[in-house]
Amino acid sequence: MGVLNVLLLIVLFLSGLATVFLVLMHSGKGTGLSEMLSASIVPSSAGTGVIEKNLDRLTVITSVVFIVCICILALTFPVGTIG
């Protein structure tokens, strides 16, 4: 396994963890971690839209990085090697 594959595996692991964390931060019908954080930071409802948009963007970015890492690993991973 080459250096590229090791780096891609590390990025894959980190982006997977970040994606799971960001998805769990999303609110569902007014409840959730993002609602608690936005309510404690900005008392008005105007700021929650910005926080949700940024959370959506970060989730999409980490998901795309995860998928790209999987595709590159599928093309570059050595075939037929065990251990």
Buried (B, 14 or more C-beta within 10 A) or exposed (E): EEEEBEEBBEBBEBBBEBBEEBEEBBBEEEEBEBBEBBEEEEEEEEEBEEBBEEBEEBBEBBBEBBEBBBEBBEEEBEEEEEE
